[in-house]
Amino acid sequence: MFGFRSGSSAAVFSFGFFTDSLFRRFTAPLLGLVMAGVVAGSASAQDHRQNAPGEFDFYVLALSWSPSFCQAASERGNSGRGIQTQCAGRPFSFVVHGLWPQYDRGFPNYCQRPSPRLDRKVMTSMLDLMPAPGLIYNEWDKHGTCSGLGARAYFETTRKARAAVKIPAEYLELADTRLVAPADIEDAFIKVNPGLSSSAIAVTCDSKRLSEVRICMSKDLQFRACEEIDRRACRRDKVVMPPVRGG
């Protein structure tokens, strides 16, 4: 049929070439449609603002339970300088992990490459709230550059956001390990922060411990609902709260 003896290598080559061409002819359009769908799906999953500084919907103030962070670091054998700064000094309860610009779906990060240099004086001014220099530098690079603010203004806003949230008294000097329900932690924060509702706060955890309390705020630092953050909350019935060191 193809001009070669059926047993010859040329016939095998010709038949293979024919079938391969036929396969490409009919599958290429289908593959194109599939790839177009993948690209369209990826595009639709991203916010159209694409990391434009200052173009976001709200902030998340992330408050890390420092005893959990330090206990987990110890279990991993992590004793770097940043760990020592936070975990071997004065006792900390909730510390500021960061103030994160967010979209209603998704979030921007690293909005300026390279990031504008963070002045050391600005960094040191935040050590009372964020007790690790490396954390402060990282938060500026990853999140602060998306705020549309200069470094000093961004960290001043972070300080104002933290000042707007009252920590429940029972967590300031926790003296012993507790097993608590995430919902009870939420309720404790809601009770002492007028205007804060369950739709504006999320408690996160690792495999066993409390990790963070995340509170959603508008750009003018008023509490606001945030469905996506709330959906990512800890689903465990109980979590461990290690005690404050020295507590």
N, C-alpha and C positions, 0 to 999 in steps of 0.2 A: 504493500500500500504506500509505503514511504520511499520506495526505490532502493531498498537494501534488503539483503537476505535476513530472514527472521532471526537467525542465530548469530548474526554478526554484531560486533561491538558498535558499528556505525548505526545499526538499527536501534540498538538500545539507547544510544545517545540521542538519536532523532526522536524516538518516542518520549524519552525523558524530557527533552527540550520542548516538545509539543505540549505535554501534560503540564509542565511547569508554567509555560506561557498561558495555557488555559486557566490554570489556578490563579495566576496573577491577574488575568483579565477580569475574572468574576469576583475575586476577593478584595482587590484593591479598592473599589468603590465602597464596599462594606467596611473595610478597615478605616477608610477615610471618615465615614460617618461615625464610627465608634470613637476615633480620636477627636473628632469635632465635639462629640458629646462630652468626652473627658475634659477637654479644654473649656467648654462652656460651663461644665459643672464646677471646675476649679475657679473660674472667674466669678460665678455667681456666689461662691462660698466666701469671697473676699469682699471687704467693703470698698466701694468705689473711690474712697478718698486715698487709699493706698499710701498710708504712712505720712501724709502731709502734716507737718507740725501744727499743733493747735486745732486741727480738724478732728474732733472726737465728741462723744456724746456725754460722758460722765467719768468720774474718777472712782477707783476702788482704793480705799485705805486698807492696807494689809497689815494686821497686827500679829506678829509671830509670838507664840508662847516660848520664850527663851529656854526654860528648863527642858522642854522636849527637844529643841534644836541641839542643845549641849549634850543631852543624854544620847541622842542618836549619833552625834559626832564621836562621842567616846566609844560607843559600840563598834563604830567603823574603824576606830584607831586613828581618827583624823585629829591631829594636834597642831595644825598650821598656825601661823601667827594670827590670822583673823579669828580662828576658833579660840585661841588663848585670850585674845582681847575681850571677847564677849563672855567666855565661859570660865575664866580664871580670875576675873576681877570682882567688882562689886556685884551683889545679886541683882538680877533683872527678872521681871515678870513678863508682861507684854512689852515688846519693843516694836518699833516701826520697821517693817520689812520694806515697804515702799508705798508711794502714791502713784497709782497706775492709770493713765488715760485709757479709756475703753470705748469701743463701739458698742452699739446695742447687740451686735453679733460680731464677735471677734475683738481683736485689739491690735493697735499699732505697736511697733517696737523698732529700736535703732533707726530713728527717723532722720538722723544726720550722720553721714559717714564721710570723713571721720567726725567724731563728736567734738564739739567745742571743748576746749580744755577746762576742767573744773579746778578753780582756784583752791589751793590747800586750806586757806582760811575759811572758805565756805564749807569744805569737808569737815574740818575740826569743829565748826560751830554746830554740827549735827550729831556729834558723838554721844550726847546725852540721850538722844532718842534712837539712834541707829548705831549701836556700839561696836562697829567694825569698819575701818576705813575702806576696805575692799568692797564691802556692801554698798557704801555710799557712792563710790566711783561707778560701780556697776549699775546702780539704780539710775544714775544720771545718764549714762550711756544708753541704757536700754529703754527707760521710760521717760526720764526727764526731757530728753530731746524731742519727745512727741508732744509735750505740753504746750509748745509755742511760747514758752517763757524762757528768759535767761536763767542761768544756774541759780543765782542768788534768789530770784523771785520764785523759782520752782521750789526750792527748799524752804523758803518762807511760807509758801502755800502748804507744803507738807507739814510744817510745824503748826500752822493754823488748823489744818484738818485734824491733826492729833489732839490739839487743844479742844476741839469741838466734841470729842468723844470722851466720856467719863468711863473709867475702868471700874467695874464693881469692886467694892471694898474687899470682898472675900478672896479676890485673886491677887491683891497687891502684895501680900506676904504669906502666901500659901506655905504652911509649915510641914505638911505631910502629903504623901501621895494620895490622890483621890481618883475614884472611878466615877465618872460623871456622864450624863446623857448630853449629847450635843444640843438638844432642844433646851436643856436647862441652862446651858451657857448662853444661848441666844436670849432666853427669857431674862437672865440676869442683866445683860446689856440693855435690853429693851426697857427694863424697869427703871434704870437710872439715867436713861437718855431720852427725854421727852421728844416725840416726833419720830423716833426710830421704830420701824415696824419689822415684822418677820420677813417681809418681802425685800428688805433693804440690807439684810445681814445674812452671812453664810459662815458656818463653822466648818473648817476642813481638818482632815486627819490623815495620818499615815496608816500603817497596818494595825497600829494599836494605840497610838498617842494622839492627843490634840496637837494640831499643827498651827493653825491660824484662825483668827476671826477676821473676816473681810466685810467691810462696810461700804456701801455704795453712796456716793455723794454727787450732787450736781456740780457744775463748774464754779458755782458760788458757795459750795460746801454745805449745801442743805441735804439732809438725808433723802434718798429717792429709791424707788423700787428698781430691781435689776434681775429680770427673770433668768438670764443666762448664768449669772454668778450663783444665784440661788439653786439652780439645777445641779451645780457642781459641788454642792455641800456634802459633808460627811454623812453616810447612810448607816453608820454603825449605831447600835443601841447604846453602847457605852464606850468611852475612851478614857485612857489614862492621862491624868495631869500630874507629871512629876512635880515635886515641891520646888519652891524658889530656893536657890542655894543660899545657905545661911539662915533660911527661914525656920 
